[in-house]
């Protein structure tokens, strides 16, 4: 079986002591493609170093995470714009970006810069349309604002709603705004997780797998550091929920991810 982890941060310092070992564990479990969402300028160097170390496995996204939107948001956004321009012009040494993300809105950690978050999110959606790239959307405690903003954008947007935990009705509304997949991660394995009830009704063609490593670790490793080698645990749980073979889950979710990100 082959798997794609569509959202993982193995360049995070949580992997500083055993990064290569963790990456090999993922490969050994059939998780041979990893999407690396960006966070901000401070994490760019480590993200790129990991992508260079695993050219056949790791795929970079570029973007400004909503929780990194602060007083220097204009500098951060300019960095994203410049990197995309370099990529589009295929300048020497330019990175190969397969998505714009992780972008979105977060009203959980702080609402101090929410108006700036809205501006940055809108600008990055426009960049996705300009460069014909999928987006990786982060939403936490900001769903009405997300939907209000998407209402005014082109329906040619496509991408993933990362760490989805909403209802089937929310899923249906998301589909109104473009060709969006739903990112399902370790939360689906938690006892009494409401998203498990939603997954029953979401077509498998709209699901992609993710870990969000090093966070949101699935059972039975909940409470410990997450990593891409745990993707099969998430696939197994989805198979149980849907009454499918895990091979079927692996095949379709991998197809979904490879087609969306063109990898």
URQUI-V824717 format. One record per residue. RES is the residue in three letters. PHI is phi as a letter, one per 20 degrees, with the letter a starting at -180 (none if undefined). Layout:
res:RES phi:PHI
res:RES phi:PHI
This chain:
res:UNK phi:none
res:UNK phi:d
res:UNK phi:c
res:UNK phi:c
res:UNK phi:e
res:UNK phi:e
res:UNK phi:a
res:UNK phi:b
res:UNK phi:c
res:UNK phi:f
res:UNK phi:e
res:UNK phi:f
res:UNK phi:f
res:UNK phi:f
res:UNK phi:d
res:UNK phi:f
res:UNK phi:e
res:UNK phi:b
res:UNK phi:g
res:UNK phi:f
res:UNK phi:f
res:UNK phi:f
res:UNK phi:f
res:UNK phi:f
res:UNK phi:f
res:UNK phi:f
res:UNK phi:g
res:UNK phi:f
res:UNK phi:e
res:UNK phi:n
res:UNK phi:e
res:UNK phi:d
res:UNK phi:c
res:UNK phi:c
res:UNK phi:e
res:UNK phi:d
res:UNK phi:f
res:UNK phi:e
res:UNK phi:c
res:UNK phi:a
res:UNK phi:g
res:UNK phi:f
res:UNK phi:d
res:UNK phi:f
res:UNK phi:f
res:UNK phi:f
res:UNK phi:f
res:UNK phi:f
res:UNK phi:g
res:UNK phi:f
res:UNK phi:f
res:UNK phi:f
res:UNK phi:f
res:UNK phi:c
res:UNK phi:f
res:UNK phi:e
res:UNK phi:c
res:UNK phi:d
res:UNK phi:c
res:UNK phi:e
res:UNK phi:d
res:UNK phi:c
res:UNK phi:r
res:UNK phi:d
res:UNK phi:f
res:UNK phi:g
res:UNK phi:f
res:UNK phi:e
res:UNK phi:e
res:UNK phi:b
res:UNK phi:f
res:UNK phi:d
res:UNK phi:f
res:UNK phi:f
res:UNK phi:f
res:UNK phi:f
res:UNK phi:f
res:UNK phi:f
res:UNK phi:g
res:UNK phi:f
res:UNK phi:f
res:UNK phi:f
res:UNK phi:f
res:UNK phi:f
res:UNK phi:f
res:UNK phi:g
res:UNK phi:f
res:UNK phi:f
res:UNK phi:e
res:UNK phi:l
res:UNK phi:f
res:UNK phi:g
res:UNK phi:n
res:UNK phi:f
res:UNK phi:f
res:UNK phi:d
res:UNK phi:e
res:UNK phi:d
res:UNK phi:a
res:UNK phi:d
res:UNK phi:r
res:UNK phi:e
res:UNK phi:c
res:UNK phi:q
res:UNK phi:c
res:UNK phi:c
res:UNK phi:d
res:UNK phi:e
res:UNK phi:f
res:UNK phi:a
res:UNK phi:d
res:UNK phi:g
res:UNK phi:d
res:UNK phi:f
res:UNK phi:f
res:UNK phi:f
res:UNK phi:g
res:UNK phi:f
res:UNK phi:f
res:UNK phi:f
res:UNK phi:f
res:UNK phi:g
res:UNK phi:f
res:UNK phi:f
res:UNK phi:f
res:UNK phi:f
res:UNK phi:f
res:UNK phi:f
res:UNK phi:f
res:UNK phi:f
res:UNK phi:d
res:UNK phi:l
res:UNK phi:d
res:UNK phi:f
res:UNK phi:d
res:UNK phi:d
res:UNK phi:d
res:UNK phi:d
res:UNK phi:c
res:UNK phi:b
res:UNK phi:l
res:UNK phi:b
res:UNK phi:g
res:UNK phi:g
res:UNK phi:f
res:UNK phi:g
res:UNK phi:f
res:UNK phi:g
res:UNK phi:f
res:UNK phi:f
res:UNK phi:g
res:UNK phi:e
res:UNK phi:d
res:UNK phi:f
res:UNK phi:f
res:UNK phi:e
res:UNK phi:f
res:UNK phi:b
res:UNK phi:q
res:UNK phi:c
res:UNK phi:e
res:UNK phi:f
res:UNK phi:l
res:UNK phi:f
res:UNK phi:c
res:UNK phi:e
res:UNK phi:e
res:UNK phi:f
res:UNK phi:f
res:UNK phi:f
res:UNK phi:g
res:UNK phi:f
res:UNK phi:f
res:UNK phi:g
res:UNK phi:f
res:UNK phi:f
res:UNK phi:e
res:UNK phi:q
res:UNK phi:e
res:UNK phi:d
res:UNK phi:e
res:UNK phi:d
res:UNK phi:e
res:UNK phi:d
res:UNK phi:c
res:UNK phi:f
res:UNK phi:g
res:UNK phi:f
res:UNK phi:e
res:UNK phi:f
res:UNK phi:f
res:UNK phi:m
res:UNK phi:f
res:UNK phi:f
res:UNK phi:f
res:UNK phi:f
res:UNK phi:f
res:UNK phi:f
res:UNK phi:g
res:UNK phi:g
res:UNK phi:e
res:UNK phi:f
res:UNK phi:g
res:UNK phi:g
res:UNK phi:f
res:UNK phi:d
res:UNK phi:d
res:UNK phi:c
res:UNK phi:e
res:UNK phi:b
res:UNK phi:d
res:UNK phi:m
res:UNK phi:g
res:UNK phi:e
res:UNK phi:d
res:UNK phi:l
res:UNK phi:f
res:UNK phi:f
res:UNK phi:f
res:UNK phi:e
res:UNK phi:d
res:UNK phi:g
res:UNK phi:n
res:UNK phi:d
res:UNK phi:f
res:UNK phi:e
res:UNK phi:b
res:UNK phi:f
res:UNK phi:f
res:UNK phi:e
res:UNK phi:g
res:UNK phi:g
res:UNK phi:f
res:UNK phi:f
res:UNK phi:f
res:UNK phi:f
res:UNK phi:f
res:UNK phi:f
res:UNK phi:f
res:UNK phi:f
res:UNK phi:f
res:UNK phi:e
res:UNK phi:m
res:UNK phi:d
res:UNK phi:f
res:UNK phi:f
res:UNK phi:f
res:UNK phi:f
res:UNK phi:f
res:UNK phi:f
res:UNK phi:f
res:UNK phi:f
res:UNK phi:f
res:UNK phi:f
res:UNK phi:g
res:UNK phi:g
res:UNK phi:f
res:UNK phi:f
res:UNK phi:f
res:UNK phi:f
res:UNK phi:e
res:UNK phi:l
res:UNK phi:c
